[in-house]
Amino acid sequence: MEERQKKRHYFRRFFSHRRDPSPSPAQPSGLTTAAVPNASQTPSAPLSLDPLPTLPDPSLKGSASGVVVAVDGGSCANPHNTNEALKVAVEDHIKGLTPAEQAAFRNGPSEDDLLARAAELDNDHKKTSSLRPHTQKIAKVLQLCNQFMPSVTIGIQANLDISSIVVGGVRLVLDIGLRFATFFDRLTDMICRLSDYLKALAIYGSVGDDRITVAAAATYGELLRFCQRVNSIFVSDAGGRKSTVSIFFKQLWEPFETTFGEMDATKHHFSVVDVTANAVQLDWLKTRGKLEDRDEFLGWLAGAGVDFDKRHVDVFSKKHPGTADWLLYSKKFKSWIDSPESSLLWCYGKGKCFFFSNVIEHFLGKHLFDTTVGVSYVYYHHADGLLQDLSLVIVGLLLPICRKLGEIPGWLNKHRKDGFSPAAVCRTDLFCTVAQNFKQIILIVDALDECPRNERCKFIGFLDAVLKIPKAKIFVMSRHEDDIANSFDEFNNGIVTKIGIRTHDVFEDVRTYVTENVMSLRKGSYGKKLYLSDDSLEDVIIHSLTQKAEGMFLWVYFQLEHLCRVSAARQDRRIRDELDRLPPSLKETYIRMLNNIWSQLEHEKHIALNALMWVLHAKRPLSKEELQYGVTMSSDPDSDPKCLDLVNIDFLFGSCKNLLVYDGRVVQMVHYSAKEFMMSFDSRSMGLELSAIQEVHASNEKLGFYCLSSLGHISVYEKHLPVRVFHGYAAKYFDAHLEDSQFSGILSGRCMDCIDGFFASPDNIAYILHIRQLQPLWNETRKSFSWSVHLRDPRVLLYSTKLLTVGQVGAKYAPGEPPGNALHLAAARGDEDTALYLIRYFLDTNILDEWGICALYYACELGHTNIVSLLIKFNAEVNVACGFYGSPLQAASARGHEDIVQILLHQGAQNDLQIREGYYWTAFGSAINHKNQKIARLLIDSGMDINAPCGEHGTALQVALAHQDFLLADLLLDRGADVNANPAAYGTALAIASFHLNMKIMLRLLDRGADIDAVGGQLGSALQAAAGNSSYQGRETVKLLLERGADVNAGSETTGTALMAAASTGHIEIVELLLEKGSDIEAQGDNVGSPLQVAAREGRKDIVEMLLDRGADINAMTPVIGAALHAASANGHENVVELLIDRKADVNLACGCRTPLALAYINGHRLIMACLSAAGAGDVRYLLEEEAIRIRDRRFEVSFPEYFS
């Protein structure tokens, strides 16, 4: 043994050369983490190769925070995991002890003394002792005592050594037992039995639930009183021993038997704890399920992409403290919010955004913890295209109020589970229904005037409907627009109150805003600085801006920006001059900005005008990089895009004189009013020539030309390179720009020359089509238009873009016979006029393109309902096996186009085509795999064969269960789905339900005759699938299956048995349950191994120990895995390796040509190599002879020549 330890530490020093070699500090008395026997004794547990943990400073024992005891690797008691039950019991127990008892417990024997005396007793009685050695019993109880005490944070600061009283009570009982050796076996057996209670109580007592704490505290109190009673039996009041033979029976044996018998009372308390804990756990499981459903639902809503929260944070962060509060205290505001009727308050005028954010913060703060009041808000913004869809706005409004719901109503959550998108279901009636869960609903709407007029009327109708809800309150801010005012006057529901924000209302707010900004800018703020030599000029600036602002914060912002630039000359008189000629309104401010642009150098002016043209006329908001690229190209359209010298982005923004801002995502005009001004301002009257950017048709022609120019020099052979940041926009929108330019008359010569150049270059045609297909239309691996890259016909470019509608281009290139796939291109683009023209005069609707795909397929995949109806009207065949998804019906089902699915089903489209061409076998399979549950139900209702294979994963029932769509699974069962269908890739329906722990579906399947022992697929049998889940519900599911007669040893060579699955996931209770039911502990699977090998491979030390205790063969071998020691060594589980070595595993057992040491070496587990070598593992010289192994660390050979000699 000593030689083995010596060699082990020799290896350990080498392999742990980076660790601190210094010994651990001396361990304080009374803080022992475990009882460690002498070297001559048999250790109760294998020694660890890791250094001993550093214990806490002993001085902590007397700290004000209470007693801190180091356990389990030197960690201190965590205050967040306090055992409240034990704390309560200890405090109550201490109060009942006499001073003499406290002194006796406090001055009890040390652990070392107890262990030494126990060892002596072992030597005296080793021949007669019927149970385990006394030393091991003492060690176990002392370790247990030290384990449960650190979880107590003692609240009685007057007794800083309370832990010594409690722990001392246990030690004194053991000391008594040692003195009365006759009763020691009985006594320690009793305490060992109590240890099982204490382990469970340590968990229960730390849960934090008041119900469990009360029950666990009663049990702890009973245990502590037991220690006190035993002491009173064996020790007299004076501290002497009660050893008189005459009173032995009466005063020792009978009281001891009585006290020992009182364990029944402790059992009763513990059973109360157990029942309470089970009830709490069931309650917790229910609550957890509801919370998980709630989180998933909120995530589903948030996934729609409408984020009002971020906008609110951005706006409110710019509001200065103390501003905008007057509105909250105004009579009209108070009257509006206090009135019992549903009502709307419309606030129009100046400084709206800051007032709005303040109102939101007011209501959010007021009702933060009030679950009876729902508060929601919307920030309209002219540049946000998402907000043009009322359903998405309702999604954004629904999210905050649903966050306040403790539980999402089942009918509401069903929409998510059925696979609908939020926008598809969030309608006015749904919002109103959800809102009625609250006693009051408060909606706050900002910038209603920035909602497009055609959508504005819909939203106002939504507000009118919300006012039908009792006590509903709606706050709206906007500019005073006639249509908004008229609509509010015509409301059918509620009371409408109006507040016009006037200049004097916000005067003090403006003063505060100006004052704080001037002071900040004088110090320097985000690269801007206001230079003033005369401090008195600061007051002049504040007074002047406050008086002239007319309540417009944006106006103040622009003037301060301008003054900062003027002050850069460090001449105060220039600032005074500017203050004398401040523009009176935003319009004059914008004119000044344009004059500043016009006064720049020609190059700077050119950059600014190009930037404004791009931002004003782009088909979507541009990123900063796209704008930078586009402006550079438009400044020099003849330059080679491959080697552009991009304009500096800071220079670009500076040249625009604050008219453009970057919000972190896209570039846009500084304000909605700035865009309106730029598009309506009569620039010629001011001597400014802005028609180049104000004229929509001319600007679009230029932008279309610049887009083509950026693409004209790119070869198709460069398609493997990352798509340049601007090329995606240029390729997708060049035709839209040209389409919007055609009303200006004839296209310019250079534009037509550029188009002619493209039509003459097959490579350019292919490249444009390639870039267009990279836009987020398809996410699948194979795209519908992958062939367009190879087909360089100019007619393909014409028919697949909007160029066909551009007069000059269509007239020049459309005459003649269209390409064979012209109808397919028009169908994919959704061009109904072109498709109708082609059908009437040229093409058969059922003609296939060169990839064997029909036009109907493209229309179905891309959701062009009008084209689908048109093609079917002209006899298009609906049952054609083609395309990525397999058929038109499968494409529409996968893409979620419900209306098209209904059209196709009405025309006799089949769910399962005999000729399978696509990725999915059936339309149902494509729908459920893409989580389009409503379409899946449509298909079921259409009479589809629900037992037909839906692909490699099995039937509809198996696929639905695999996707955890249990409502759909219920429907399929009601329709007669085969519960014993081929297992396929996943497994049987019962196995899949078992894996997901859905006991309700399991019972339904079993009641309908599901084969409980059927094996197949990845999951194996139902019992294996359940045993592989390590949660609490997994154990209950296993019990259910066993109660229903599941074969505990069912399995296969590939999947193994349920015991192997449980051993792999580490659920020791399931392992124990399976063993009790007769699971074969030595069963083996070729690819899995035995249960012991599986547990060793996964590092489940507790399960390895249990299996060995139950008689598992430690050296059992399988051809692939080897023995348990092979599995643990290869996977680096040091603790399992040590356990197996201590249990006498054969360290030289070879699997093929690999020993455990070889596997540890190959996988780089050096500490395990040390353990194995110290345990007598054989010579490793043969490792050098294997071709697959290369010696990388020569230090091993140099340091240990005895293994390489």
Sequence and secondary structure as in RCSB ss.txt:
>XXXX:A:sequence
MEERQKKRHYFRRFFSHRRDPSPSPAQPSGLTTAAVPNASQTPSAPLSLDPLPTLPDPSLKGSASGVVVAVDGGS
CANPHNTNEALKVAVEDHIKGLTPAEQAAFRNGPSEDDLLARAAELDNDHKKTSSLRPHTQKIAKVLQLCNQFMP
SVTIGIQANLDISSIVVGGVRLVLDIGLRFATFFDRLTDMICRLSDYLKALAIYGSVGDDRITVAAAATYGELLR
FCQRVNSIFVSDAGGRKSTVSIFFKQLWEPFETTFGEMDATKHHFSVVDVTANAVQLDWLKTRGKLEDRDEFLGW
LAGAGVDFDKRHVDVFSKKHPGTADWLLYSKKFKSWIDSPESSLLWCYGKGKCFFFSNVIEHFLGKHLFDTTVGV
SYVYYHHADGLLQDLSLVIVGLLLPICRKLGEIPGWLNKHRKDGFSPAAVCRTDLFCTVAQNFKQIILIVDALDE
CPRNERCKFIGFLDAVLKIPKAKIFVMSRHEDDIANSFDEFNNGIVTKIGIRTHDVFEDVRTYVTENVMSLRKGS
YGKKLYLSDDSLEDVIIHSLTQKAEGMFLWVYFQLEHLCRVSAARQDRRIRDELDRLPPSLKETYIRMLNNIWSQ
LEHEKHIALNALMWVLHAKRPLSKEELQYGVTMSSDPDSDPKCLDLVNIDFLFGSCKNLLVYDGRVVQMVHYSAK
EFMMSFDSRSMGLELSAIQEVHASNEKLGFYCLSSLGHISVYEKHLPVRVFHGYAAKYFDAHLEDSQFSGILSGR
CMDCIDGFFASPDNIAYILHIRQLQPLWNETRKSFSWSVHLRDPRVLLYSTKLLTVGQVGAKYAPGEPPGNALHL
AAARGDEDTALYLIRYFLDTNILDEWGICALYYACELGHTNIVSLLIKFNAEVNVACGFYGSPLQAASARGHEDI
VQILLHQGAQNDLQIREGYYWTAFGSAINHKNQKIARLLIDSGMDINAPCGEHGTALQVALAHQDFLLADLLLDR
GADVNANPAAYGTALAIASFHLNMKIMLRLLDRGADIDAVGGQLGSALQAAAGNSSYQGRETVKLLLERGADVNA
GSETTGTALMAAASTGHIEIVELLLEKGSDIEAQGDNVGSPLQVAAREGRKDIVEMLLDRGADINAMTPVIGAAL
HAASANGHENVVELLIDRKADVNLACGCRTPLALAYINGHRLIMACLSAAGAGDVRYLLEEEAIRIRDRRFEVSF
PEYFS
>XXXX:A:secstr
 HHHHHHHHHHHHHHTTTS  S      TT  SS    TTS  SS   SS       GGGGGSTT     BTTTB
   GGG  HHHHHHHHHHHHTS HHHHHHHHT   HHHHHHHHHHHHHHHTTT  SS HHHHHHHHHHHHHHHGG
G     TT TTHHHHHHHHHHHHHHHHHHSHHHHHHHHHHHHHHHHHHHHHHHHTTS  HHHHHHHHHHHHHHHH
HHHHHHHHHB TTS B   GGGIIIIIIHHHHHHHHTHHHHHHHHHHHHHHHHHHHHHHHHHHHHHHHHHHHHHH
HHTT   HHHHHHHHHHHS TTTT GGGGSHHHHHHHH SS EEEEEEESSHHHHHHHHHHHHHHHTTT TTEEE
EEEE  TT GGGGSHHHHHHHHHHHHHHT SS  HHHHHHHHTT  HHHH  HHHHHHHHTTSSEEEEEEE GGG
S HHHHHHHHHHHHHHTTSTT EEEEEE   HHHHHHHHT SSSEEEEEEE GGGGHHHHHHHHHHHHHHHHH B
TTB    SSTHHHHHHHHHHHHHSTT HHHHHHHHHHHHHHHTT  HHHHHHHHHT  SSHHHHHHHHHHHHHTS
 HHHHHHHHHHHHHHHH SS B HHHHHHHHHHHHSTTS GGG     HHHHHHHTTTSEEE SS EEESSHHHH
HHHHH  GGGGT   HHHH HHHHHHHHHHHHHHHHTT  GGGTTS   TTHHHHHHHHHHHHHTTGGGSS  HH
HHHHHHHHHT HHHHHHHHHHHHTSTT  SSS TTGGGGT   HHHHHHHSGGGGSHHHHHHHSSS   TTHHHH
HHHHT HHHHHHHHHHT  TT B TTS BHHHHHHHHT HHHHHHHHHTT  S   BTTTBSHHHHHHHHT HHH
HHHHHHTT  SB SS  SS SBHHHHHHHTT HHHHHHHHHTT  TTS  STT SHHHHHHHTT HHHHHHHHHT
T  TT   TTT  HHHHHHHTT HHHHHHHHHTT  TT   TTT SHHHHHHT  SHHHHHHHHHHHHTT  TT 
EETTTEEHHHHHHHHT HHHHHHHHHTT  TT  BTTTB HHHHHHHHT HHHHHHHHHTT  TT  BTTTB HH
HHHHHHT HHHHHHHHHTT  TT  BTTB HHHHHHHTT HHHHHHHHHTT    GGGGG TT     HHHHHH 
GGGT 
